[in-house]
């Protein structure tokens, strides 16, 4: 995790830090991980088998998918130092952001009763509008 002692996210532009923070905040009710956006994870075969038949990842957040669908009870975040890429282009596009929101909705639906999903959607709409406004202002 970037968010535990010894972990870090180095040289991240402000917009990327904000997007990451909002995405992480939206995933907190789904998992005990402090950094569910991380692409670095492992789990036991026994844990994998609990969710194997229900896996249906959308986008790049397979770790989050596994934690929710495999009903991970214990999550241990270990420190990583993450840097902004030095070459190539980011996979983080508006299309990927929309896939992530769709994926979150599916995972919330899987984990919580439908009544909670309605409350989540309202909050999500408010946060998405705020994040879009902030991103447009920062990029202008």
Secondary structure, DSSP 8 states (H G I E B T S, - for coil): -TTSTT-EEES--HHHHHHHHHHHHHHGGG-S-S-TT-S-----HHHHHHHGGG----TT-HHHHHHHHTT-S-------EEE--SSS--S--HHHHHHHHHHHHHHHHHHS-HHHHHHHHHHHHHHHHHHHHHHHHHH-
